């Protein structure tokens, strides 16, 4: 397994948690007042506090659990500690994380379309999206390396 692939995957073990705390968007009711920063973790906390336990659990699985499990299992495959036959399941985990990125984008688009205030994307959205896409790329390259033997 190429060392650069292993190193990139290990970087995701740091980048994903950073992306959970980073601001995904800034939102506010009126342009004159400051905008509140919303991260994945603050969004989860708000859902939980509002009694939306099922939705909070789904977001937690898609945004937190799925990417980290995928990254850890890929690391184990890279280090020959897990069988390569787990790769198809990892593709599903990657798609779940990408679904979360899609939902965040839909929410931002809806909020902007309703003109109920102001919503701006922030750097955390790009970090989370980039991390998910890098993870998908690492999965594809790992699959290709395993097939080549």
N, C-alpha and C positions, 0 to 999 in steps of 0.2 A: 504494500500500500504506500503511495507517495506520502512523504513526510509533510509536504505543504498541505495536503488534504487533511491529514490528521491535525496539524496546527490550526488550520482554518476552523475545523470543527470544534476544537478545544476553545478557540476564541469565542464561539457562540455560547459557551457555558458562562461567560462573563457578559456578553452583549445582550443576551435575552433578559437577564434580571435588570440591567441598566435600562433597557427599553421599557420595562414595566413601570419604572419610576419616572421616566422622562415624560414631558408634556406631549400628549398626542395632539391636543388642540387647545385653543384659548376661546372661551365663550363668555358672553356678557349680554345683558338686555339692552343697554343703551351705549352708543359709541363714546359718550362723554365720560363714562365710568370705566374703571379698570376691568380687564378681562381676567376671569378665573382660569387657571391652568388645570386641565383634566388629563390624568394619566390612566393607564390601565388599572393600577392599584386603587387610585382614588375613585375611579368609576365603579370598580367592584365594591368598594366600601359604601358608596352611595346606593348602589343597588341593594346591598345587604341591609343597610339602614332603612331603606324604603320598604322592606319586607319582600322584595323580589328575589327570594332565595333560589328558585329554580333557574332564573335568568343569570343570577350571579354565579351559580354553579356551572352553567354552560359556558359562560365567558371564561371562568377560571380553567375549565378543562381545555377549551380551545386556545386560549392565550398563554396560559402558564404551564399546565401539565403536559399537554401534547408536544410543544416544542422541546421542552427539557427532556422528556422521556426519549423522544426521537434522537436528540443530540447525544444523550448518554448511551443509548443502544448503538448508535453509529460509532461512537468511540470504542465501545466493546468489540464491535465487528472489526474496526480498524486494527485493534490490538489482538485480534484472534481470540477473544474471550467470549464471543457469542457467534452463533452460526449465521452465515450469509443468507440463509433461507428466511430470516426475519425482515429482509429488505422490502418485500411487498407490503408488509404491515406498516413499515416506516413511511412508505409513500402515502398511505391513508392518513397517518398522523400529520404529515406535511400539508396535506390538503385541508385538514381541519384547521390548522393554524392560518392558512391562506383564507379560509372562510371568515375568520375573525377580522382579518385586514379588510376584506370586502365589506363586512357589516359596518365597520367603523367608517369607511368611505361613504356608504349609503347614509348613515346617520348624519355625517357632516353635510352631504348634499341635501338631505331633507331639511336640515336646520337652515341652511343658506336659502333654499327655495321658499321656505315659509316666511322668511324675512322677520323672524321673531327676535331679532337681536343681531348680534354679530358673532360669527364663528370664523376662526382662522386655524389653519393646520399649523402644527409645530414640528420641531425637529424629531421628537420622539416617534411620530408616526412614520417618518422616513427611516429611522433606525430600526423600528420593529419590522416594517415591511422589508427592508434590506436584509435583516437577519433571517426572516422567513425565506426570502428568495435565495440567499446564500445557502441556507440549509437544504432547500430543494435541489440546488445545483450540486452540493456535496453528495446528496443521495444518488443523483444520477451518475456522477463520476465514480462513486463507490460501486454502483451496480455494474458500470462499464468495466471497472478494474477487476471485479470478481468474475465477470463473464470471460474476460481475456485470460484469467487464470493466473 
